[in-house]
Amino acid sequence: MNKIILKKLLLSTLIASNSVLAFAGKPVFQVAVVKDAVASTDIVKGDVQLGLKKLTARAKTNNSYDKKMGLCVAYLQSNNSQASESACTEAINSIDELALTTKKALYLKSLNYSNRGVSRYKNADFEGALSDFNTAVSIDNNATTENNLAFIRQIMFDMKLESTAQLSD
């Protein structure tokens, strides 16, 4: 994707967030897709299979940033966290290649790291997830990235407490 097309996308981009991994009475991870991109409405409404069908039906040569971000979230919500992590990494790489430093570009980059953090969490890579959430917050400390970082920290703290309790039994 050339730099001019991505800049136009960034100028017109709003992000739609939705929750995944809800736990009773606990906060949830938030993920983000590019609003008004192909399949984003389907993904946000929960029709993940239709979203995946639309995203994968696009020409194989179309490796746009918004497609990669959409695939990241759609695969995550369809419980294909390996494919999700790969798509998230591709989205991060595509935005990195452009070396854009605008506020919107940094915001999107942070959301991609946060999305990949959720994928890594679902792959039981807790340290990788924590690293991605820390990176996301360091790039842009928006509400989504901050909440996801706080949530993974709480999960890891709870896991340590549980492990310590089992050792003392």
N, C-alpha and C positions, 0 to 999 in steps of 0.2 A: 504494500500500500504506500502510495507516495505521501510525502510530507504535507502537501497542500490539502489533500483529501482528509487526512487525519486532523489537521488544524481546523478545517470546516466542521468536522464531527465534534471536536472538542468545544468549539464555539457554540454549537447548538445542543450540546449534550446536557441532559439532566439524568440523574440516577434514580432508579426505582429500587428500593430495598425490600426484601422480604425475609421472614424468619425461617430458620431451619433448626432442626435438633431441639425442639421444644421439650422441656422437662417440667413436670408438674411443680408449680410454685417457684421455679427458678428462671433466671434470665435465659435468653436464647442467643445463638450466634445469628448475626445478620450477614446476608450476602447481597451483592448488587449486580444489576445488569444495566446496560445502556438503554435508556428510555427511548421508545419509538424505533428501536432497531428491529431487524427481522427476528421474530419469535419472542421478543421480550415480553409482550403482553401475555402470550400464552404461558410463559414461564412464571410470571408473577401471579397469574390466575390459578396456577397449579396444574395446568395441562402440559406437563413436561414432555409427554410422548409426542404430542403435536409439535411442540417447540423443537424437540430434537429432530423430528422429521423435516421440518422447515429448514433448520440449520444445516443438516447433513445433505439436503437436496440441492443446496446452493452449489454452483459450479465449483469443482475441485480446485480451480485456480483462484477462487475468491477466498483469500486468507485474511480477510479484514479483521481489524482489531475488535470491532463490535461482535463479529461472529465468534471469535475466540473467547471473549468474555461471556457471551451467551452460552456457548458450549460448556464452559467452566461451571456455570451455575446449573445448567440443565442436567449435566452428568452428575453433579453433586446431588441434586434432588432426586435423580433416578437411582441413587445408591451405587453409582459407578464412580467411586472416589478416585480410582487410579486414573481413569480417563479425564476426570475433572482436574486432578492435579496437573496433568500434562497440558490440558487446554489453558489452565490458569498461568502456567509457566510460559506458554507461547504468547499469551496476552501481555505478560510482563515484558518478555523479550521484545515484542513488537513496539511497545511504547518506549522501551529503553533505547532501541535503535535510532529513534528520532531525536533523542536527547533534548526533548522539550522541557522547559522549566517554568511554564506558565502555571498559575495557581490551579487551573482546571486539569492540566496534564498531571500535576503532582497529586491532585485529589484522586483522579482515576487510577494512577499507579498505586496509591496507597490502598484503594479498594481492591485492586487485583491481588496485592500481597495478602490482604485480609481474606479474600475469597480462597486463595490457595491455603491459607492457614486453616480454614475450615476443612478443606479437602484433606490436608495432612492430619488433622485431628481425627477425621473419620477413618484414615488409614492407620490409626494408632501411632502416629509419629508425633508425639506430644512435644518433644523438644523442637522439631521442625516447625510445628504449629506456633509455638511460643516465639520462635525466631521470626517467623513471618509476621505475626501480630506486632512484635516490637518494631520491626522494619516499617510496617504500615504506619504506625503511630509516629515514628521518627520522620517519615516523609510528609504526612499530613494528619494531624491529630483531630480528626473529625469524630463525631459521635459514634459512628459505626465502628471505626477502628479502635477507639478507646473502649467501647463496650465489649468488643470481642476480646481485646487484651485482658480486660478485667475478668471476663468469664473464664478464659483459659487459665489464668492465674488461680482463680478459685477452684477450678476443677483439679489442677495439679496439687494445690494445697490439700484439698480433700483426699486425693489419692495418697499423699504422704501420710496424712493422719490415719487413714484406713490401714496402710501398710505398717505403721508404727503400732497401731492397736492390735493387729494380727500377731506381731512379734511379741507383744507383751502377754498374749493369751497363753 
